[in-house]
């Protein structure tokens, strides 16, 4: 039997409720498969951990994570306890950077049973490939002077290496989908980095003659995701643009509570990390009503990455069928609690 070691970080708020509950579903899938077993290494790293230890994770935390096959993360952050910039850079971004998770991918699709705010969603199904290591979120820059003379400088760093690997990943992904890649740019306003991005996109596209391509300015692209979301297949974007587009993708699905994400290490040298897009929602902690779909869909992406595509497909099928049958939490129009949704999805998997 193939044993896979999974680092589990429930994090803060509802993450501590949802993550342990969704492990039940992963174990059901593993038992159904018969050829794989998950061994979980759970870490209490969180804002509460920071208050006790003065850091978001243990000193050797990254080394612990690197010994496992994947990282399964819950919601991180509680600004009532720890400022967001400390929790984010001390845990989430630290893991992304030191495990070289250079690409972030987030799918968005119409799901029957969840009301999309779009008048005509037309069963959209696209995925955003986001550069995850540099770009507009680079740490280069600073502030000088004070008062009316104060200056803030934020440098966006675009390397050919990172730009090429992100765009190439998008094209390779499109080969197994509908065969269209859209590039998010803003070369009419950002006059150095975006023309560079456009040039690399054109170069990489020549390697994939069977893939349809287009390039949209980010402002127009946001509008198009509202007016014709069904048109898109794979969208490739810089760090900031990808961040914006994926929140919009979650919104047109009907709830950020169902959106998943994957942070990918391309070499396999270090583990990739899988996390829901939603926050820690401290206002509903302890009430048992948190939506587990984003975390479960995140688990589906982890299964796919680990080569367990069949189990991933079963997971998504069970999620979609359960929602279509009306078994869903209050935030997406249902009346079920967290455990009722988990139990129903579990039973669906066992019935296949």
N, C-alpha and C positions, 0 to 999 in steps of 0.2 A: 504494500500500500504506500502510495506517495504521500509523505507528510510535508505540509507547508507551514512554516512558522510565520505568524502574523503579529506584528506589533500593533496593539490596540491602545489608542489614546482617546478616551471618552471626552476629555476636555472640560468645558464649563457648561453650566446651565442644563438645558435639555439634552445636551450631549451625553450626560451621565445617565439619563433615562433611556434614550433611544439606542445608543450603541450596544449596551448589553442585551437589549431586547432583540436587536437585529442579528446578533450572533446566533440566536436560536434558528433563524432561517438559514444562515450559512451552514450550520450543522445538519439541518434537515437535508439540504442539497448534497452535502458530503456523504451522508448516509445513503441517500438515494443513488448517488453515483457509484459508491462501493469501492472506488479506487483511489480516493483521496481523503486525507484527514487533516483538519486544521488544528494547529496548536497555537494557542493565544498567549501572548506575553503582554499583560495589561499594565499600563503606566498611569500614574495619578497626576501627571504633569498638567497644570492648570493655573488659573489665577490664585486659587486657594493655596496651591503648592508654592507659588511665588511669595505670598504673604508669610509663609512659614520658613522658606529657604532663601529668599532674596533672589531667586532665578526661576525662570519658567520651566526648566527641565534640569535633570541631574547633570552633574559636570561631565560624566561619561555617557550621557544620553545618546548622542549621535552614534557613538561606537556600538551601543546596544542595538540601535535601530539597524545599523548596517549588517548585523548578523542575521537578519530575518529576510523573508521573501517579499514582504509588502508591508505598508503602513496604513492602518485603517483609523482614520481620524474623525472625531466628532466636531462639535462646535467649539471654537476657541474665542475667549474674550468675555470680560465682565467689567465694563468701565466703572461700575460702582466700587469695585475692589482695586483694579489696576488699570492705568491708562492704556488705551488701545495700542498706542505705538510701542509700548513695552511688551504687551502680550503677543502682538503680531510679530515683531522682530525677534522676540525671545523664544518663540516656538515655531510658528508656521513658516515664516520666511527663513529662519535659521535652518529648518529641516530642508526646505526647498533648495537653498543655496548649497549646504554642505553635503547633501545627497545628490547634488547635480541634477535636480529635476527641472530640466531646461525647457520643457514644453508642458503647457496646461491645455487640456481638452475638456470641453463642456458641450454636451448635446442639448438640443431643445426640440421637442416634437409635440404635436397635438395628441392629447390623450382623451379618448372618449370617456365622458363622465366628469371631466373638469371643465368648467366654463372658461373659455378663453375670452379676453376682452376684445379680441378681433371679431368684427362682424362676420367675416368669412375666412376662417382659419385654413380651409382647404387642405387639412391634414398635412400641415407643414412638418418637415423633418430635416433638420440641419445640425451641423456640429461646428463649433468654433475652435480653431487651433490657434492658441495664443503663445507668443514668445514669452518665456517665463523667467528669464535670468538677467535681463538688462533693460534696454530701451528707456522709456520715460521714468521707470522706477529705479534707475541707477542712483547710487548714493553720492555721485559726484556733484559738487556744488557747495554753496555756503552762503552766509550772510555777513555783510560788513556795514560799518557806519551805524548811525542811529538817527532817530528823529526823522525829519524830512529828507535827509540824505541816506536813509537806510536802503540797502540794496540786497535783494535775494536772488541768487543764481541757482537754477536747477538744470544740470546738464543731462541731456538724453544721449545715452551711449548705444550706438548700433554697430556691432561688429559683423563682418562678412560671415564669419563662422556661425554665429548664432542665427543670423538672418537666413542663411542658406539652409541650415538644418531644419528650421521651423517651416519654411516654405516647402522644402522637399517632403517633409512629413505630411503636410497637407495634401500634396499631390499623390503620394502613395496611399493615403487614406481614401482619397476620392476614387482610386482605381477599383476599390471594392464597394463603392456606393453608386451614386448616379452619374459620376464622371464630370462634375463641374466644380471649379475652384474660383472663389471670389476673393480678391485681395482688398483689404481695407487700407486706404491711404489718405493723405491730405497734402499732396505735393504742390497744390496751388497756394498753400499758406505756410507750410513748414518746409523751407527751401533747401535744406541739406539732407536730413535723415530720410525724409519721405521720397524724394527722387532716387536716393540710394536704394531704398526698399523696393521701389518700382522697378529699378534696373535689375536687381537680383531676381525679382519675381519673373520678369521677362526671360532672363537667362535660364532659370529652372524650368519654366514652362516649355522651353524648346526640347527638353529631355522627355517630355510627356505629350507627344503629338495627339494622342487620343483623348486628352482631357480638354474640355471646354473651359476657357478662362475669361475673366472680366475683372476690372479694377474699378472700385467705387470710392469716392471720397466719404470719409466717415460720417459726415452729417447727412449726406444723401442716403448712405447705407442704413443708418438708423431709421430714416423715413421709409425705406423700402422694406425693412423688416416688419413694419406695421402694415404697409399697403400690399405687399406681395411676399409674405414670408415663405410661401410654398415654392417660390422660385429657387431658393437657395439650397445648396447641398453641403459643401465644405467652405467655410470662411476662414481665411488666414489673416492674422492681425498681430500688431505689436502688443507689447505688454499692457499699455494703457487702453488702447483701442479694443483689445480683446476683453479686457475687464468690463468696459462699458457695454459692449455688444452682448456679453453673456448674461449680465443682469437684465438687459432688455429681453433676451431670449427667455429667461425665467418668467418675466412679467407677462409675455404674450402666451406662455403656457397656462397662466392662470394663478401661479403662486411660486414665490421663490422657495417655498418649503418643499418642493418636489425636485429641485434642480441638483444634479450631481456634478462632480468635477474629479479629474485625475491629473496628478502632477507626475510627469513621466521622465524617468531616467532612461535615456536611449541606449546606453551601453550594456545595461544589466549589471554593472559593477556594484551599484548601490540600489536599494529598494525604491520603488515608486510609491507615491502616497495618494490615497483616495479619501475625498472629503465632500460633504454636502456643502452647498453654497450658502444655506441659511445661517443665521446667527444663533447665539446661545439662548435667546428669548427668556431672560430671567423673570419676566412678568408671568409666565405660565409654568414655571418650574414646580414640580410636586403635584400638579393637578392631573397628570396622566392623559393629557389631551394633545401632546405634541405630535406633529405629523412625522411618521417614520419613513415616508416614501423617498425623500431626498437621500437619506442614509442607505436605504435598501438599493436604490438605483446606483448609488456610489459603489455598493458591494458588487453589483452587477458588472460595473466597469472594472473592478478589481479582478473578478473572476475571468473576464475576457483577457485582461493583461497577463494573467497567470496561465493562459492557454486552456482555460476551462470554459470555452465558448458555449458549449452545450448547456452547461449549468447557468451561464449568464443569460442565455436565451430563455431558459425556463423561469428564471427569476423575473425577467421583464414581462414575460407572458402572464405570470401570476399577479404581478403588480397591476398590469393593465386590465386584466379580467376582473380583479377585485374592485378596482375603481369603477369600472363600467357597471358592476352589479350594485354599486351604491355603498360599498363598504369603504368609508373614507372619513377622515377627521373633519371637525367643524370648520376649519379654516378654508377648506375647499368644498364646502357645501354639504358635508355629511353630518352624522351624529355619533359615529363610532369613536371610542377612545384608542389610545396608542396600542394597547395590548390586543384589543379586538381586531384591529387592522393586521397586526403581526400574526395573530392566530389564524385569521382567515386566509392570509397569503400562505401560511404554513400548510393549511389543509388543502389549498389548491395544488401546491407542489406535490403533496403526497397522493393526490388523485390522478396525476398524469401518468 
